[in-house]
Amino acid sequence: MVRTTNRRTQTSRPWPECQREGNMGTVVHTCRSRIVREEGPTRKAIIEGFPGEVRYGVHGGIKKFYGIEPREEHAATLDHMVTAIAA
């Protein structure tokens, strides 16, 4: 059972009770994905409900900073995060 703690009263209540009291918003989406490490810094993300995969790795200054030379360069996780926030 998932439990949550109310910081003001320091009481612990089961998750559904907390949600009924209006302390939490309604969940509108749950992302289901998994990350698979391939070789070195290269990883792929499989996101449920979407075909294919998203590949992550290192390039440019990032590979220089870590002192590695990947077999193939890919956008870093940071590149995807910055792009998503800027959208």
BELNOR-V693500 format. One record per residue. RES is the residue in three letters. SS is DSSP state (H for helix, E for strand, L for the rest). D_FIRST is the distance of its C-alpha to the first C-alpha in Angstrom with 2 decimals. Layout:
((RES SS D_FIRST) (RES SS D_FIRST))
//
This chain:
((MET L 0.00) (VAL L 3.80) (ARG E 6.36) (THR E 10.03) (THR E 13.23) (ASN E 16.35) (ARG L 19.21) (ARG L 21.81) (THR L 20.48) (GLN L 18.19) (THR E 15.66) (SER E 11.92) (ARG E 10.24) (PRO E 7.08) (TRP H 7.69) (PRO H 9.72) (GLU H 11.76) (CYS H 12.75) (GLN H 13.80) (ARG H 15.80) (GLU L 17.62) (GLY L 19.00) (ASN L 17.81) (MET L 16.86) (GLY L 19.16) (THR L 18.73) (VAL L 17.72) (VAL L 21.01) (HIS L 20.65) (THR L 18.45) (CYS L 20.69) (ARG L 20.27) (SER E 22.72) (ARG E 23.54) (ILE E 26.22) (VAL E 28.67) (ARG E 31.13) (GLU E 34.55) (GLU E 37.21) (GLY L 37.47) (PRO L 36.01) (THR E 35.87) (ARG E 32.49) (LYS E 31.64) (ALA E 28.76) (ILE E 27.86) (ILE E 26.36) (GLU L 24.96) (GLY L 27.31) (PHE L 30.29) (PRO L 33.04) (GLY L 34.12) (GLU L 32.72) (VAL E 33.02) (ARG E 34.74) (TYR E 34.48) (GLY L 36.78) (VAL L 39.34) (HIS L 42.80) (GLY H 45.54) (GLY H 44.88) (ILE H 41.40) (LYS H 42.82) (LYS H 45.64) (PHE H 43.30) (TYR H 41.38) (GLY L 44.63) (ILE L 43.60) (GLU L 45.34) (PRO L 43.05) (ARG L 44.63) (GLU L 43.77) (GLU L 42.85) (HIS L 39.93) (ALA L 38.56) (ALA L 36.16) (THR H 32.62) (LEU H 34.20) (ASP H 36.71) (HIS H 34.07) (MET H 32.17) (VAL H 35.46) (THR H 36.62) (ALA H 33.47) (ILE H 33.69) (ALA H 37.42) (ALA L 37.12))
//
